[in-house]
Amino acid sequence: MVSGFVNLYVQYHLAPQFETLGERPTFMGAKHVDIFGTGINVGKSATFVATSDSNIRLTTWNLGEFDGKIYADDFCLFTPGVRIAAATEIKIGKGCMFANGSYVSDADWHGIYKRAEPVGSTKKVELKDNVWIGDRAVVGKGVTVGENSIVAAGAIVVKDVPDNVIVGGNPAKIIKELDPQEEKVTRMDLFKDPVALEELYDYLDKIDLKQNSLIGWLRSRIIPSNKH
């Protein structure tokens, strides 16, 4: 029943806010996913995991000379607190993963000298396939992050990142090179059998929620507890 309510919320409230939303999306905490602006496109089998204290926010600026676009390809993962904001264009490849609190932006959002001026300088951002943006990492305007590369937790990326590396620090620098010949297991592999994966998610939900009851839910609304 819970899944049914979530599906209805996604179908009638959330999905229409996207320009395109591919088939088989998974939403956990759907009511904590915020979509602002137009031109937001997400491919098939996307996974959104949001919480009440860490909303996911996909935002475009579509006023005046700016017409922001976000294009996220298939199999991407968005976790709590992720923010992606575009005034021009942010392009995200297949299987990209965004850890908690990570932020990607193609604009300054204010002029350097005219600070009451919205947006300011803006340059397109591109993340190639299978990129992993770490916890609270920031990817700034004009940056391209190469295929398979990882942006370490807390890194601030202001220059292009090549394929198959890990970058970290502020400003981010290469801290490790990855072996491109090493066998990889990506989110694309995870979704080779989407029906089996959906059944696994349903099974895990049943395990997680088996102790729940209507009375327990009502009690939690009336008398909140800090027990987990």
C-alpha positions in Angstrom: 0.0 0.0 0.0 2.8 2.4 0.8 4.4 1.8 -2.6 1.0 2.5 -4.2 0.8 5.9 -2.5 4.4 6.7 -3.6 3.7 5.7 -7.1 0.6 7.9 -7.3 2.5 10.8 -5.8 5.3 10.4 -8.4 2.9 9.9 -11.3 0.6 12.8 -10.6 2.7 15.3 -8.7 6.5 14.8 -9.3 6.8 13.3 -12.8 5.0 16.2 -14.5 7.5 18.6 -13.1 10.3 17.0 -15.2 10.6 17.8 -18.9 11.3 14.0 -19.3 11.5 11.2 -16.8 12.6 7.8 -18.0 10.9 4.5 -17.3 11.3 2.6 -14.0 12.5 5.4 -11.7 12.9 4.5 -8.0 11.9 7.2 -5.4 12.6 6.8 -1.7 11.3 9.8 0.2 9.6 11.1 -2.9 8.0 14.1 -1.1 11.5 15.3 -0.3 12.5 15.6 -4.0 12.2 19.2 -5.2 12.1 20.2 -8.8 12.4 23.9 -9.6 12.3 25.3 -13.1 11.9 23.7 -16.6 14.1 21.7 -18.8 15.0 19.0 -16.3 15.5 15.7 -18.0 16.4 12.3 -16.3 16.8 9.0 -18.1 15.5 5.6 -17.2 16.1 3.6 -14.0 17.1 6.7 -12.0 17.2 6.3 -8.2 16.3 9.1 -5.8 16.9 8.7 -2.1 15.8 11.8 -0.1 15.1 12.4 3.6 13.1 15.0 5.5 16.2 16.8 6.6 18.1 16.5 3.3 16.0 17.2 0.3 17.2 16.5 -3.3 17.0 19.7 -5.3 17.2 19.9 -9.1 17.0 23.5 -10.2 17.1 25.5 -13.4 17.1 29.2 -14.0 14.7 30.1 -16.9 14.5 33.9 -16.9 15.7 36.6 -19.3 18.7 35.5 -21.3 19.1 32.2 -19.3 17.3 29.0 -20.1 18.9 26.4 -17.9 18.9 22.7 -18.8 19.8 19.5 -16.9 20.3 16.3 -18.8 20.9 13.2 -16.7 21.3 10.0 -18.7 20.2 6.5 -17.6 20.9 4.7 -14.2 21.9 7.8 -12.2 21.8 7.8 -8.4 20.8 10.9 -6.3 21.1 10.7 -2.5 20.1 13.0 0.3 21.0 16.6 0.1 22.2 16.5 -3.5 21.8 19.8 -5.4 22.2 20.3 -9.1 21.6 23.9 -10.4 21.8 25.0 -14.0 21.5 28.4 -15.6 23.0 27.2 -19.0 23.5 23.4 -19.2 24.6 20.5 -17.0 25.0 17.2 -18.8 25.3 14.0 -16.7 26.3 10.7 -18.2 25.1 7.1 -17.6 25.4 5.6 -14.2 26.7 8.7 -12.4 26.4 8.7 -8.6 26.0 11.7 -6.3 26.8 11.2 -2.6 25.1 13.0 0.3 25.2 16.8 0.1 27.2 17.0 -3.2 26.6 20.0 -5.4 27.0 20.7 -9.1 26.5 24.1 -10.6 27.2 25.9 -13.9 27.0 29.4 -12.5 28.2 31.8 -9.8 24.6 32.8 -9.1 25.6 36.5 -8.4 27.8 39.0 -10.3 31.2 39.4 -8.8 30.9 43.2 -8.9 27.2 43.5 -9.3 26.1 41.3 -6.4 22.5 42.1 -6.6 22.6 40.7 -10.2 21.3 37.1 -10.4 23.2 34.3 -12.1 26.4 36.1 -12.9 29.0 34.1 -15.0 27.9 30.7 -16.3 29.6 27.9 -18.2 28.4 24.5 -19.2 29.3 21.4 -17.0 29.6 17.8 -18.2 30.0 14.6 -16.2 31.0 11.7 -18.4 29.6 8.1 -17.8 30.2 6.4 -14.5 31.4 9.4 -12.5 31.1 9.4 -8.7 30.8 12.7 -6.9 31.6 12.2 -3.2 30.1 13.4 0.0 29.7 17.2 0.1 32.0 17.6 -3.0 31.4 20.6 -5.2 31.8 20.7 -9.0 31.9 24.3 -10.4 31.1 26.0 -13.6 32.8 25.1 -16.8 34.1 21.7 -15.5 34.2 18.4 -17.4 34.7 15.3 -15.3 36.1 12.4 -17.3 34.6 8.9 -17.6 34.9 6.6 -14.5 36.5 9.3 -12.4 35.8 9.9 -8.7 35.6 13.3 -6.9 36.5 12.6 -3.3 34.5 13.7 -0.3 34.7 17.5 0.3 36.7 18.2 -2.9 36.2 21.5 -4.7 36.5 21.0 -8.5 37.3 24.1 -10.6 39.2 22.5 -13.5 38.6 19.7 -15.8 39.2 16.1 -14.5 40.6 13.5 -16.9 39.2 9.9 -17.3 40.0 7.2 -14.7 41.3 9.3 -11.8 40.4 10.2 -8.3 40.7 13.9 -7.4 40.5 15.5 -4.0 41.3 18.7 -2.0 40.6 22.4 -2.5 41.2 23.1 -5.3 40.9 19.4 -6.4 44.0 17.7 -7.7 44.7 14.1 -8.9 45.5 11.9 -5.9 45.2 8.5 -7.6 45.1 7.1 -11.1 42.7 4.2 -11.8 43.6 1.2 -14.0 41.3 1.5 -17.0 41.9 -2.3 -17.7 40.5 -3.3 -14.2 37.2 -5.0 -14.4 34.4 -2.6 -13.3 30.9 -3.2 -11.9 28.8 -0.1 -12.7 25.2 0.9 -12.1 24.6 0.0 -15.7 25.4 -3.6 -14.8 23.1 -3.4 -11.8 20.2 -2.6 -14.0 20.7 -5.3 -16.6 17.7 -7.1 -15.1 15.4 -4.3 -14.0 12.5 -6.6 -13.1 14.7 -8.6 -10.7 16.1 -5.4 -9.2 12.6 -4.1 -8.7 11.6 -7.3 -6.9 14.7 -7.0 -4.7 13.8 -3.4 -3.8 10.2 -4.6 -2.9 11.6 -7.4 -0.8 13.9 -5.0 1.1 11.0 -2.6 1.7 8.9 -5.4 3.1 11.7 -6.4 5.5 12.3 -2.7 6.5 8.6 -2.0 7.0 7.3 -5.4 8.5 7.2 -4.0 12.0 5.1 -1.0 10.9 1.4 -0.7 11.6 -1.2 2.0 11.1 -1.5 2.5 14.9 2.3 2.8 15.2 2.4 5.4 12.4 -0.4 7.4 14.0 1.4 7.3 17.3 4.6 8.5 15.6 2.7 11.5 14.2 1.1 12.4 17.6 3.9 11.5 20.0 7.2 11.6 18.0 10.1 9.5 19.4 13.8 9.8 18.9 14.1 6.0 18.8 15.3 4.5 15.5 
